[in-house]
Amino acid sequence: MDSVESNKPRRPSYKMSLSHNLLPLNRMLPTLTIQLNGHTRTLPELTSPTDLASVITTLGLKADRIAVELNSDIISRSSWPQTQVAEGDRLEIVHFVGGGSNTLASDHILLT
């Protein structure tokens, strides 16, 4: 019986640790990382590229109260759904606030 068993082809061993050859989780899942008002911001809910309207929605901003600059170009609100934002793009977002007078002020906001 031993000679019959020794003639069987051996299966390779597939034992390996769970951490063997695994990328960190943040490298495995698609995300969008941008420069937002001068700071790196990762949006795990979005993939690259995505439309600017989705970025604004994900950030929880009210569209009627902000102005957006993408890579040094001001983007009109009507163009947001067609404007693509890709990995590493630079967004500057200004939030408009009304004061006690008839003038309109703006705040350069940090979105974290």
NORCORHU-V277833 format. One record per residue. N is the residue number from 1. RES is the residue in one letter. PSI is psi in whole degrees, -180 to 180 (* if undefined). OMEGA is omega in whole degrees, 0 to 359 (* if undefined). D_CENTER is the distance of its C-alpha to the mean C-alpha in whole Angstrom. Layout:
N:RES:PSI:OMEGA:D_CENTER / N:RES:PSI:OMEGA:D_CENTER
//
This chain:
1:M:-34:181:62 / 2:D:-36:181:60 / 3:S:-32:179:61 / 4:V:-43:179:59 / 5:E:-34:182:56 / 6:S:-18:178:56 / 7:N:-11:179:55 / 8:K:139:176:52 / 9:P:141:181:49 / 10:R:138:174:47 / 11:R:140:177:43 / 12:P:152:179:41 / 13:S:131:181:39 / 14:Y:25:180:36 / 15:K:128:174:36 / 16:M:158:180:33 / 17:S:156:181:31 / 18:L:-26:183:27 / 19:S:-1:183:26 / 20:H:124:176:27 / 21:N:28:177:25 / 22:L:136:175:21 / 23:L:155:174:18 / 24:P:149:185:16 / 25:L:-41:181:14 / 26:N:-16:176:11 / 27:R:-18:183:12 / 28:M:-33:183:13 / 29:L:135:179:10 / 30:P:134:178:8 / 31:T:173:175:4 / 32:L:122:176:2 / 33:T:126:183:4 / 34:I:171:169:7 / 35:Q:116:183:10 / 36:L:112:182:11 / 37:N:42:175:15 / 38:G:2:181:15 / 39:H:144:177:13 / 40:T:132:180:10 / 41:R:126:177:7 / 42:T:131:178:5 / 43:L:91:184:3 / 44:P:-17:180:5 / 45:E:-17:186:6 / 46:L:155:175:5 / 47:T:161:181:6 / 48:S:134:352:7 / 49:P:162:175:9 / 50:T:166:182:9 / 51:D:151:183:11 / 52:L:-36:178:11 / 53:A:-40:178:13 / 54:S:-38:178:11 / 55:V:-47:181:8 / 56:I:-44:179:12 / 57:T:-45:180:13 / 58:T:-36:179:10 / 59:L:-10:178:11 / 60:G:30:182:14 / 61:L:150:176:16 / 62:K:119:187:19 / 63:A:-32:184:19 / 64:D:0:182:23 / 65:R:12:183:22 / 66:I:159:169:20 / 67:A:143:186:20 / 68:V:134:173:17 / 69:E:127:179:17 / 70:L:116:180:15 / 71:N:47:176:16 / 72:S:7:176:19 / 73:D:128:176:20 / 74:I:131:183:20 / 75:I:122:179:19 / 76:S:148:182:21 / 77:R:-37:181:20 / 78:S:-19:180:22 / 79:S:-9:184:20 / 80:W:-44:182:16 / 81:P:-27:182:16 / 82:Q:-11:184:17 / 83:T:124:182:15 / 84:Q:136:174:12 / 85:V:126:183:9 / 86:A:168:178:9 / 87:E:127:176:7 / 88:G:-5:179:9 / 89:D:155:180:10 / 90:R:119:176:12 / 91:L:134:170:12 / 92:E:125:182:15 / 93:I:128:178:16 / 94:V:131:181:20 / 95:H:125:181:21 / 96:F:135:177:24 / 97:V:143:178:27 / 98:G:144:180:31 / 99:G:-161:181:33 / 100:G:-3:179:37 / 101:S:-173:180:38 / 102:N:1:180:38 / 103:T:154:179:35 / 104:L:123:179:31 / 105:A:162:175:29 / 106:S:148:176:26 / 107:D:134:173:24 / 108:H:112:190:21 / 109:I:147:174:18 / 110:L:116:183:16 / 111:L:111:180:13 / 112:T:*:*:13
//
